[in-house]
Amino acid sequence: MSNPPSNSTGAAVENPLDAAHYADRAVARRVEVVENVRLARDTYRLRIHCGEIARRIVPGQFVMLRLADQNNPLLGRPLALYDTVLDDSGAAIGLDLVYLILGKMTTKLATYAPGQPLEIWGPLGNGFPTRACDHLILVAGGIGQAPFVAVAREATGGRQYGEPVRTMPRAKRVTLCYGVRSGDLAAGISDFEDAGVTVRISSDDGTLGHHGLVTELLEQELAATTDRVRVLCCGPEPMMERVAEICNRAGTACEVSLETPMACGIGICFSCVARVRQAGGGWDYRRTCVDGPVFDAEKLVW
């Protein structure tokens, strides 16, 4: 028998196809735009109805979205769950997705009106685990606030998600530290406040909130609390790496949701790999779409 493969450290690697979460429960559907409203500069909230996905999805998971009947762009794009849409009886019937105009697909999507067709498949990814804490701190940069509205509502006891419904231990406090380049890019603030979240904003240009980096807000929060803290982070990779360093130094649990570009979302193309530390030493590549997008920050090789 041949020796097991090894990575650059010489350590044996685990089976790269042995993912903790596969897309075996995902469904693909053709849907229509219900709403497509502007939240901030270049930022929109898209609403679609798809009960099969809405009933199953949990905070931190995502869907792949594609413009129907078009081949330019050909591939779909990953969009995190912003929140589910409920009917009058409280049943989940739809999804809200928040996106930032960055390329050809999102530029076209911003022009879509109610009734125009889309293709969607999901739910995908592992989502945020249900771990207890006293103070939940959400650190977001850029469009990284998108996964956190559902997280906040679950942590404050306002909503439940999944099928079967999962139980999230309630946090005493939830704080959002949200960094933007300029104040007019801040999106969804009222949704967080309505969920009972304390919102702290930083801007690079000083036009809104703290003039500086969002990581400075995190350091202030950690220095001011004696509670059992858990940090969740999403945004640009340099920011997430810095958040991971701060939390590691403080001995604080930290999980990050990677924004790695994806082509398929179901683990076939291996275009979204991240370097993850292995239990036996060394590291191996893991697919963000099926092993993530949520990882323990200390396990990532940045």
N, C-alpha and C positions, 0 to 999 in steps of 0.2 A: 504493500500500500504506500502511496506517495505521501510525503510530508504535507501537513496542512499549509495553506498559503500564509504568508506573513506580510506585514506592512513595513513602512520605512524604518520602524524601530526594531524589526526582527521578531516581534511578538506575534504569536498565532492569532489570526483574526477569526471572528465568529462568522457564521453563514450569512452573507450579505442579503440573502433573500428572507431571512428569519425576522420579519418585521413584527413589532408589537401590535400594530394596528393596520389591517388591510382594508381596502375599499370594497369588501365583499357585501356590505349592506347599502352601498351607494346606488342611487337610481339616476337615470338620465331622462330628462323631460324637456319638451318644447314649451315655453311659457311666454307670457306677454308682459310688457311693462305696465305696472299699475300706477306708479308714481316715479318721477325722476326730478327731484327738487334740489336746488342749490342750497348748501349749508354755509359755505364760506367761499373765498376766492379759490377757484379751480377744484372745489370739493362738492360732491353731490351724494344724496341719499337715494338709492334705487330700491323700489319696492316691487316685489313679484309675489304671486300666489302659487305655492306648491306645497300642499299640506303633507305630502309624503316625506319631503325633506324637513320641513319645519317641525314636524312632530318628533323627529329623531335627533336633530342637531343639538349640540351642547356648546357652551361658550368656549372659544378657542379653536373650534373646528372651522372649516372653510368650504366653499363650493368653487367649482370651475365654471366660468361663464364665457359664452361665446356668442358673437353676433350671428344670428340665424341667417341662412341663405347667402352667406358671404364667404369669400375665400381670401380676403385681404382686410385684416389679418386672418390667417388660416387657423391659428391655434387659439385656445381659450386662455383666460387669465384667472389666477386665484384671487378670490375676495373673501375676507373673513366675515363671519356672522357679526353683524352689528346688533340685531335683535330679531326676535320672531314677532310676527303679527298675529293677534288673537281675534277671533270672532266674538260675538256677543255672549256666547256661552263659555268663553275662556279657552277654547280649543285653538291650537296653533294652525293657522292656514297659510301663512306667508312668511317671507323673509325681508328684512331690511339689510341692505349692503351699502357701505360707504366707500367711495373711491375718490382718488385724486387724479386729475388729468395729467398723464405723464407721457403717453405715447399714442400711437395710431388708434388702438382699440378704445381706450378711454376717451380720446378726443371725439370719436364717432359716437360712443355711448352717451356722451353728454348731450347730444342732439336728439336722442330718442324720446319720443312722446308716448303717452299711454296707448296701448294696443300694438305697439311694434314688437316683433318676435325675437326671442332670445333662446339659446340652448344652455341648459344647466345640468351639471351632475354633482352629486354629493349625497349626504354629508361626508367630508373627507378629513383626514388627520386625526390626531389623538385628543385634542382639546386640553383645557386646563384641568388638572386633577382636583378633586374635592378635598383639600387639606385645611385643617383648622388653624386659626390664628386670631389674635386679638385686634391687631391693626393691619389691615391689608393696604399696601401702598402700590398703586399702579403708576408705572413710569412710561410715558409715551413721548415719542418724537415724530414729527412729520405727520403721516397718516396712521401712526402706530396707536392712536386712541381707538381705532375702529373695533378691535375685539373686546374692548373693556366695558362697554355699556352693559352687555349681557352679564359679564363677570360681576360687575357692581350690583346689578339688580338681584343676582343669585346670592351674593354674599350678604346683602342687607335683608334678605328674606322676602323681597318683593316679587320674585318670579322663580319658577322652577322649569327645568329643561330636560329633554331626553325622553326616550321611550324604551324601557320603563323610566318614569321620572326619577332623576337622581337627587340626592340630598346633599346640600352644601352647608357645612357648619357656619353659623352666622358669625360675622366679625363685629366687634364692638364699634370699630371705626373703619371707614374706607376713605382713602385720600388719593386723588389723582394729581400727579405731577406731570404737567403737559408742556412740552417745549415746541415752539414753532419759530420759523425764521422771522415772521412778521405777524402782528396782531390780526390782520385780516385773513390769515390762514387758519385761525383757531375755529374748529368746527365741533358742534354737538355739545357745547358747554351746558346748555339748559337741560339736556337729557341726563347728564351726570348729576346735576344739582337736583333734578326731580327724583333721582334714585337715592338721594340722601348722601351724596358724596361731597366731601370737601375738595374743592378744585383750586389748585395752585398752578399758575401759568408763568412760564418764562418765555422771553422772545429774544432773538439774537440782536434785533435792532432797538430794543427797549420800548416798542410801541404798545406793549401790553404786558402787565405783570412785572415779574423780576427781569431786570436787564442782565442776562447772562445765560448760563447753561442749565438745562433741566437737572443735570446731575448735582448741581449745587443745591437745588431744592430737596433732592433726595437726601443729601448729607445733612441738611438742616432737620429734616423729619426724623432721621435715625438718631441724631444727637439729642432730640427733644423728647424721645419716648422711652419708656421702660417696659412697654408692652411686648408681648410675643408678636414679632413682626414677620410678615411674609411679603416679598416683593415680586410683582409680575411686571415684565418689561417687554415692549415692542417698539421698534423703530429702526433707524439707521444702525448698521452694524457697529461702527465706532462708538456710538452712544451706548449700545447694549454691552459692549465689551467693558466700557468704563463702569457701567452699573454693576456688572458682574464683579469687577475688582473691588468696588466700594462695599458690596454686600459680603464678599469673601473676607475682607478685612474686618468687617463688623460682626462676622459670624451669623449673618442673617440669611435665611433661606431665600433663594432667588430662582425664578423660572423665566425663561425668555421665549418669545414666539418669533421665530425667524421669518423674515420677509424674502426668502430665497425665491428667485424667479423659477417658475415651473412650466412645463410644456404639457404634461398629461394629467398630473394630480393623482395618479393611481399607482405609481411605483414602477412603471414600465420603462421609462426613458432614461432614468438615472441622470437627469439634468439638474437636479436640485440637491446634490449631496452636501453634507456638512461633516466635519471631522469631529468624532465623538470618542471620548476616552473609554477604554474597555476595563472591565473589572479585573482582568488579569494583568493589566499594564499595557502601555502603548495606546494606540488609537486606531479607529477604522472609520471608513466612510459610511454614513447613514443617510437614507433618503428622507428629506424634510417632509415630503408629502405623506408618507406612511409611518415613519418612526417619529415624526414631529407633527406639526411645526413647533410644538412646545417641548423644550428640553430643560433639564436642570442646568443652570448656568455654569456650575463648576465642572460639568462633564464635557463642555465644549472646548475644542482647541481653536482659539480665535486666530 
